[in-house]
Amino acid sequence: WLPNELLLIIFAHLNYTALGRCGRVCRRWQGLCGLKSGQAAIVSRQWAYIKGRATPKKWIGHTDGICALVVHNEKLYSASQDQTIRVWSLKDGKCVQILTGQTDHVNGLAVGPDGTLYSGSGDKTVRVWSGINGSHLETLTGHTDFVVCLVASRTNLVFSGSGDKTIKVWRRGATPTTCIRTLVGHTDMVYSIALSPDHNTLYSGSPDTTIRVWSVSDGMHLRTLEGHTDKVFSLVVGVDGTVFSGGLERTVRVWRGSDGKLLHSLDYHNDSVLSLALGRGNAVLSGSAGSSTQAAIWCTHSMTRVGTLKGLPNHVDALAVGPDGTVFAGGRDSGSISVW
């Protein structure tokens, strides 16, 4: 017979599949496996390699701030206010290519399932790039203000959010890519967009303080999530469909994907939550504008903070996590990418 304290230590070294099996051993073990402290311990252990690192590595190349980061296969793409996109090798951290052509800040990035890269810019366009050699394939026009954010679905659709308060839906696959519909409803710019795990639902966040929910198949507005008291800057959707949002009010809000019910409000940051990303163990990372609480790691099972990242620029506008758990962060205050 082992005491509960020792069992929790053992459980912290298990993955969620093994933990579920332990929960079927007996009622006591079932209760311990369901404890928030046990769930948080598992996620905390998965991120133990980051703890204690006072300063991250730096990948240097951009000459102005970082606006967006996205990982695909063995590459990291970074978008910058210097009007370029850099392509980095995840193996050695070297910049292998620089994509040029946009005539204003590059604000958003997305990668399609076939590796095609999409970039959105202050020049009001979306550019399409080959994921194989980086060649420019086409330029999508139609927005009347800067393009802020992008997301690509596995159903040959690309969504772009803009300062013109709309989301444009582009059908890709054949050239030229065509805009098949425009989603209207926000009363301020569309600052962030994200897809549900099944790619059937689109979420959009705006400084109008709302998150709007859309059907991907027909563009129908399904519901509006209200609960933020100020601008919404960032969105990410967990593997179970839970929606996480951050904004000017300094909290990360958690919503049930099925009906949009507000479940939690996570407090830690002392300034705006500018970026969100999914990490190991379905953890969520949040990046902030605050100088002392720049990035946090949250266990999405217990809804508790299990770690923090230090040594970041004052504004963490972009976060991404590699397949091996490496964390990449960037912000408008620096042209370097912080790497853990």
C-alpha positions as CSV (number, residue, x, y, z in Angstrom):
1,W,0.0,0.0,0.0
2,L,1.6,3.3,-1.2
3,P,0.7,6.7,0.3
4,N,-1.1,9.1,-2.0
5,E,1.9,11.5,-2.1
6,L,4.1,8.8,-3.5
7,L,1.5,7.6,-6.0
8,L,1.2,11.1,-7.4
9,I,4.9,11.3,-8.0
10,I,4.7,8.0,-9.9
11,F,1.7,9.1,-11.9
12,A,3.5,12.3,-12.9
13,H,5.9,10.1,-14.9
14,L,3.1,8.5,-17.0
15,N,1.4,9.7,-20.2
16,Y,-2.3,10.2,-20.3
17,T,-3.0,6.7,-21.8
18,A,-1.2,5.0,-18.9
19,L,-2.8,7.3,-16.4
20,G,-6.2,6.3,-17.7
21,R,-5.4,2.6,-17.1
22,C,-4.2,3.4,-13.6
23,G,-7.5,5.1,-12.9
24,R,-9.3,1.7,-13.5
25,V,-7.3,-0.2,-10.8
26,C,-9.4,0.9,-7.9
27,R,-11.5,3.8,-6.6
28,R,-8.6,5.4,-4.7
29,W,-6.4,5.4,-7.8
30,Q,-9.3,6.6,-9.9
31,G,-9.7,9.6,-7.5
32,L,-6.0,10.4,-7.6
33,C,-5.8,10.2,-11.4
34,G,-8.6,12.7,-11.6
35,L,-7.0,15.2,-9.2
36,K,-6.1,18.5,-10.7
37,S,-2.7,18.3,-8.9
38,G,-2.0,15.0,-10.6
39,Q,-2.9,16.2,-14.0
40,A,-0.9,19.4,-13.6
41,A,2.1,17.3,-12.4
42,I,2.1,15.3,-15.6
43,V,2.1,18.4,-17.8
44,S,4.7,20.0,-15.6
45,R,7.0,17.0,-16.1
46,Q,6.6,17.1,-19.8
47,W,7.8,20.7,-19.8
48,A,10.6,20.1,-17.2
49,Y,13.3,20.5,-19.9
50,I,12.4,24.2,-20.1
51,K,12.5,25.0,-16.4
52,G,15.6,26.6,-15.1
53,R,16.7,28.1,-18.4
54,A,17.3,31.7,-17.6
55,T,18.0,32.7,-21.2
56,P,16.9,31.1,-24.5
57,K,18.9,30.7,-27.7
58,K,18.5,33.5,-30.3
59,W,18.1,33.1,-34.0
60,I,19.1,36.4,-35.5
61,G,18.3,37.6,-39.1
62,H,15.3,39.9,-39.3
63,T,16.0,43.6,-39.1
64,D,12.6,44.5,-37.5
65,G,10.1,42.9,-35.1
66,I,8.6,39.5,-35.5
67,C,4.8,39.3,-36.2
68,A,4.1,35.6,-36.8
69,L,5.7,32.2,-36.5
70,V,4.6,28.8,-37.9
71,V,6.2,25.4,-37.9
72,H,5.8,22.9,-40.7
73,N,7.7,19.6,-41.0
74,E,11.4,20.5,-40.6
75,K,11.0,24.3,-41.1
76,L,10.1,27.4,-39.1
77,Y,8.7,30.3,-41.0
78,S,8.9,33.8,-39.4
79,A,7.1,36.9,-40.6
80,S,8.4,40.4,-39.8
81,Q,7.8,44.1,-39.9
82,D,10.9,44.2,-42.2
83,Q,8.6,43.0,-45.0
84,T,10.2,39.6,-45.3
85,I,9.6,35.9,-44.4
86,R,12.5,33.9,-43.3
87,V,12.7,30.1,-43.6
88,W,14.7,28.4,-40.8
89,S,15.9,24.8,-40.6
90,L,14.8,23.1,-37.3
91,K,17.8,20.8,-37.4
92,D,20.5,23.5,-37.1
93,G,18.7,26.8,-36.7
94,K,20.1,28.3,-39.9
95,C,18.2,30.6,-42.1
96,V,17.9,28.7,-45.4
97,Q,15.8,31.2,-47.4
98,I,14.4,34.7,-47.4
99,L,11.1,35.4,-49.2
100,T,10.6,38.9,-50.4
101,G,7.9,40.7,-52.3
102,Q,5.4,42.1,-49.8
103,T,5.6,45.8,-49.6
104,D,4.5,46.3,-46.0
105,H,4.7,44.5,-42.6
106,V,4.1,40.7,-43.0
107,N,1.5,40.2,-40.2
108,G,0.3,36.6,-40.6
109,L,1.3,33.2,-41.8
110,A,-0.4,29.8,-42.5
111,V,0.7,26.6,-44.1
112,G,-1.6,24.3,-46.0
113,P,-1.6,20.5,-45.7
114,D,0.5,20.2,-48.9
115,G,3.1,22.6,-47.5
116,T,2.0,25.7,-49.4
117,L,2.8,28.9,-47.5
118,Y,0.4,31.8,-47.2
119,S,1.4,35.3,-46.0
120,G,-0.7,38.3,-45.2
121,S,0.6,41.9,-45.2
122,G,-0.1,45.5,-44.5
123,D,-0.1,45.9,-48.3
124,K,-3.7,44.3,-48.2
125,T,-2.6,41.2,-50.1
126,V,-2.2,37.5,-49.4
127,R,0.8,35.9,-51.1
128,V,1.1,32.3,-51.9
129,W,4.5,30.5,-51.9
130,S,5.7,27.1,-52.8
131,G,6.5,25.0,-49.8
132,I,9.2,23.1,-51.8
133,N,11.4,25.9,-53.2
134,G,9.8,29.1,-51.8
135,S,8.9,30.5,-55.2
136,H,6.1,33.0,-55.4
137,L,3.0,31.4,-56.9
138,E,0.3,34.0,-56.9
139,T,-1.0,37.1,-55.1
140,L,-4.6,37.3,-53.7
141,T,-6.3,40.6,-53.7
142,G,-9.7,41.8,-52.4
143,H,-9.2,43.1,-48.9
144,T,-9.5,46.8,-48.6
145,D,-7.3,47.1,-45.5
146,F,-4.2,45.3,-44.1
147,V,-4.3,41.5,-43.7
148,V,-3.7,40.5,-40.1
149,C,-4.1,36.8,-39.7
150,L,-4.4,33.6,-41.7
151,V,-5.4,29.9,-41.3
152,A,-5.5,27.1,-43.8
153,S,-7.8,24.1,-43.6
154,R,-7.3,20.6,-44.9
155,T,-10.4,21.1,-47.2
156,N,-8.6,23.3,-49.7
157,L,-9.8,26.5,-48.0
158,V,-7.7,29.5,-46.7
159,F,-9.2,32.1,-44.4
160,S,-7.7,35.7,-44.1
161,G,-8.7,38.2,-41.4
162,S,-8.3,41.9,-42.1
163,G,-8.4,45.4,-40.8
164,D,-11.4,45.9,-43.1
165,K,-13.4,43.9,-40.5
166,T,-14.0,40.9,-42.8
167,I,-12.8,37.3,-43.3
168,K,-12.3,36.2,-46.8
169,V,-12.5,32.5,-47.7
170,W,-10.3,31.4,-50.6
171,R,-10.5,28.1,-52.4
172,R,-7.1,26.8,-53.3
173,G,-5.9,23.9,-55.4
174,A,-6.3,25.3,-58.8
175,T,-4.7,28.5,-60.0
176,P,-5.9,31.1,-59.7
177,T,-7.1,30.8,-56.1
178,T,-10.5,32.4,-55.9
179,C,-12.4,34.1,-53.1
180,I,-15.7,32.2,-52.6
181,R,-17.2,34.2,-49.8
182,T,-16.7,37.1,-47.4
183,L,-17.7,36.7,-43.8
184,V,-19.1,39.9,-42.3
185,G,-20.1,40.7,-38.7
186,H,-17.3,42.1,-36.7
187,T,-17.4,45.8,-36.0
188,D,-13.6,46.1,-35.7
189,M,-10.7,44.5,-37.4
190,V,-10.3,40.7,-37.4
191,Y,-7.2,40.2,-35.3
192,S,-7.0,36.4,-34.9
193,I,-8.6,33.3,-36.4
194,A,-8.5,29.6,-35.6
195,L,-10.0,26.3,-36.8
196,S,-11.6,23.5,-34.7
197,P,-9.8,20.2,-34.8
198,D,-12.2,18.7,-37.3
199,H,-11.9,21.9,-39.5
200,N,-15.6,22.3,-39.6
201,T,-15.8,25.4,-37.4
202,L,-13.9,28.7,-37.7
203,Y,-13.4,31.1,-34.8
204,S,-12.5,34.8,-35.2
205,G,-11.4,37.3,-32.5
206,S,-11.6,41.1,-32.7
207,P,-11.0,44.3,-30.8
208,D,-14.8,44.6,-30.8
209,T,-14.4,42.3,-27.7
210,T,-16.2,39.3,-29.3
211,I,-15.3,35.9,-30.7
212,R,-17.5,34.9,-33.6
213,V,-18.1,31.3,-34.6
214,W,-18.7,30.3,-38.2
215,S,-19.5,27.2,-40.2
216,V,-16.7,26.4,-42.6
217,S,-19.0,24.6,-45.1
218,D,-21.3,27.5,-45.8
219,G,-19.9,30.5,-43.9
220,M,-23.0,30.8,-41.7
221,H,-22.6,32.7,-38.4
222,L,-23.3,30.1,-35.6
223,R,-22.9,32.1,-32.4
224,T,-21.0,35.0,-30.8
225,L,-18.9,34.3,-27.7
226,E,-19.2,37.3,-25.3
227,G,-17.3,37.6,-22.0
228,H,-14.2,39.6,-22.8
229,T,-14.4,43.1,-21.6
230,D,-11.8,44.5,-24.0
231,K,-10.0,43.7,-27.3
232,V,-9.4,40.1,-28.3
233,F,-6.0,39.5,-29.8
234,S,-5.3,35.8,-29.8
235,L,-7.1,32.4,-30.3
236,V,-6.1,28.8,-30.2
237,V,-8.3,25.6,-30.2
238,G,-7.3,22.5,-28.2
239,V,-7.4,19.0,-29.5
240,D,-10.7,18.4,-27.7
241,G,-12.3,21.5,-29.2
242,T,-11.9,23.8,-26.2
243,V,-11.3,27.4,-27.3
244,F,-8.7,29.6,-25.6
245,S,-8.6,33.4,-26.1
246,G,-6.5,36.2,-24.9
247,G,-6.7,40.0,-25.1
248,L,-6.2,43.4,-23.6
249,E,-7.8,42.5,-20.3
250,R,-4.7,40.3,-19.4
251,T,-6.6,37.0,-19.0
252,V,-6.8,33.8,-21.0
253,R,-10.4,32.8,-21.3
254,V,-11.5,29.2,-21.8
255,W,-14.7,28.3,-23.8
256,R,-16.5,25.0,-24.4
257,G,-16.4,24.4,-28.1
258,S,-19.7,22.7,-28.4
259,D,-21.9,25.5,-27.1
260,G,-19.5,28.4,-26.5
261,K,-20.0,28.4,-22.7
262,L,-17.3,30.4,-20.8
263,L,-15.6,27.8,-18.5
264,H,-12.6,29.6,-17.0
265,S,-10.6,32.8,-16.8
266,L,-6.9,32.2,-16.3
267,D,-5.1,35.0,-14.5
268,Y,-1.3,35.5,-14.5
269,H,-0.2,38.1,-17.0
270,N,0.2,41.8,-16.0
271,D,-0.4,43.1,-19.6
272,S,-2.2,42.1,-22.8
273,V,-2.2,38.5,-23.9
274,L,-1.0,38.8,-27.5
275,S,-0.3,35.2,-28.5
276,L,-1.4,31.6,-27.8
277,A,-0.1,28.2,-29.0
278,L,-0.6,24.5,-28.3
279,G,2.2,22.5,-26.8
280,R,3.0,19.1,-25.3
281,G,0.3,17.3,-23.5
282,N,-2.3,19.6,-24.9
283,A,-0.8,22.4,-22.8
284,V,-1.4,26.0,-23.9
285,L,1.3,28.7,-24.0
286,S,0.3,32.3,-23.6
287,G,2.5,35.3,-24.6
288,S,2.1,38.7,-23.1
289,A,3.1,42.3,-23.5
290,G,4.3,42.4,-19.9
291,S,8.0,42.6,-19.1
292,S,7.8,40.3,-16.0
293,T,5.1,37.8,-17.0
294,Q,6.0,37.3,-20.7
295,A,4.9,33.7,-21.3
296,A,3.1,31.0,-19.3
297,I,2.5,27.3,-19.7
298,W,-1.0,26.1,-18.7
299,C,-2.2,22.6,-18.1
300,T,-5.5,22.4,-19.9
301,H,-6.7,19.5,-17.8
302,S,-6.4,21.2,-14.5
303,M,-6.5,24.8,-15.8
304,T,-3.5,25.7,-13.7
305,R,-0.2,27.4,-14.6
306,V,2.7,24.8,-14.6
307,G,5.6,26.9,-15.9
308,T,6.8,30.2,-17.3
309,L,9.3,31.3,-19.9
310,K,11.7,34.1,-19.2
311,G,14.2,36.1,-21.3
312,L,11.7,37.2,-23.9
313,P,11.2,40.6,-25.6
314,N,8.7,42.9,-23.9
315,H,6.0,42.0,-26.5
316,V,5.5,38.3,-27.3
317,D,3.4,38.7,-30.4
318,A,4.2,35.2,-31.8
319,L,4.5,31.7,-30.3
320,A,5.1,28.3,-32.0
321,V,6.0,24.9,-30.8
322,G,8.0,22.4,-32.8
323,P,7.3,18.6,-33.1
324,D,10.0,17.9,-30.5
325,G,8.6,20.4,-28.0
326,T,11.0,23.3,-28.9
327,V,9.4,26.6,-28.2
328,F,9.8,29.6,-30.5
329,A,8.9,33.1,-29.5
330,G,9.1,36.5,-31.2
331,G,7.8,40.1,-30.8
332,R,7.6,43.5,-32.3
333,D,10.4,44.8,-30.1
334,S,13.1,42.5,-31.6
335,G,14.1,41.0,-34.8
336,S,15.4,37.9,-33.1
337,I,13.6,34.6,-32.4
338,S,13.9,33.2,-28.9
339,V,14.3,29.4,-28.8
340,W,14.0,26.9,-26.0
